[in-house]
Amino acid sequence: MERKGIYDVAIIGGGIMGAATAYYLARAGVSAALFEKGRIGGEQSSRNWGAVRQQERDPAEVPLMMESVRLWEGIEEELGAGLDWRQEGHLSLAYDEKSLARYSEWLAVGQEFGLDTKILTSKEVHQLLPHYEDSACRGGIYTASDGCAEPVKVAAAFAHAARVKGADVFEW
């Protein structure tokens, strides 16, 4: 398709969200252009930890995050790129009873949606992380199905796949 600077959708920002939006629009046959003022994945996407976390979300967000995890399980194959996706869980530690109580309250949300979230005792935290030696830890909340990926690789892979599907990607 010949481009004349007219697109159905213009996306500003070439981080993970912008690049993924360009990819999914192009995959659906929508003409899209992605505009990044620097390099793809070079701003906030290069600074975050890449967590794909269902744990401790607002209840309204949990179904969306569960679907996100499902998509992540096949995204490396779909994009044809290694993204360092690891589904090794997410652990939040509690150093006081107030935090542990808050985690226990959220556990009901996780259970409502069938998540594999559980409260860990201090001993269980140390079993999960044998190198961790903080005696102040009271326990934590752990969701084994949470994961993470390398954000810069993710943004670049989505932008490349968007180009392959017909989106225009501009960096300057």
Secondary structure in CASP SS format (residue, H / E / C, confidence):
PFRMAT SS
TARGET T0000
AUTHOR 0000-0000-0000
METHOD secondary structure of the structure
MODEL  1
M C 1.00
E C 1.00
R C 1.00
K C 1.00
G C 1.00
I C 1.00
Y C 1.00
D C 1.00
V E 1.00
A E 1.00
I E 1.00
I E 1.00
G C 1.00
G C 1.00
G C 1.00
I H 1.00
M H 1.00
G H 1.00
A H 1.00
A H 1.00
T H 1.00
A H 1.00
Y H 1.00
Y H 1.00
L H 1.00
A H 1.00
R H 1.00
A C 1.00
G C 1.00
V C 1.00
S C 1.00
A E 1.00
A E 1.00
L E 1.00
F E 1.00
E E 1.00
K C 1.00
G C 1.00
R C 1.00
I C 1.00
G C 1.00
G C 1.00
E C 1.00
Q H 1.00
S H 1.00
S H 1.00
R C 1.00
N C 1.00
W C 1.00
G C 1.00
A E 1.00
V E 1.00
R C 1.00
Q C 1.00
Q C 1.00
E C 1.00
R C 1.00
D C 1.00
P C 1.00
A C 1.00
E C 1.00
V H 1.00
P H 1.00
L H 1.00
M H 1.00
M H 1.00
E H 1.00
S H 1.00
V H 1.00
R H 1.00
L H 1.00
W H 1.00
E H 1.00
G H 1.00
I H 1.00
E H 1.00
E H 1.00
E H 1.00
L H 1.00
G C 1.00
A C 1.00
G C 1.00
L C 1.00
D C 1.00
W C 1.00
R E 1.00
Q C 1.00
E C 1.00
G C 1.00
H E 1.00
L E 1.00
S E 1.00
L E 1.00
A E 1.00
Y C 1.00
D C 1.00
E H 1.00
K H 1.00
S H 1.00
L H 1.00
A H 1.00
R H 1.00
Y H 1.00
S H 1.00
E H 1.00
W H 1.00
L H 1.00
A H 1.00
V H 1.00
G H 1.00
Q H 1.00
E H 1.00
F C 1.00
G C 1.00
L C 1.00
D C 1.00
T E 1.00
K E 1.00
I E 1.00
L E 1.00
T E 1.00
S H 1.00
K H 1.00
E H 1.00
V H 1.00
H H 1.00
Q H 1.00
L H 1.00
L C 1.00
P C 1.00
H C 1.00
Y C 1.00
E C 1.00
D C 1.00
S C 1.00
A C 1.00
C C 1.00
R C 1.00
G E 1.00
G E 1.00
I E 1.00
Y E 1.00
T E 1.00
A C 1.00
S C 1.00
D C 1.00
G E 1.00
C E 1.00
A C 1.00
E C 1.00
P H 1.00
V H 1.00
K H 1.00
V H 1.00
A H 1.00
A H 1.00
A H 1.00
F H 1.00
A H 1.00
H H 1.00
A H 1.00
A H 1.00
R H 1.00
V H 1.00
K C 1.00
G C 1.00
A C 1.00
D E 1.00
V E 1.00
F E 1.00
E E 1.00
W C 1.00
END
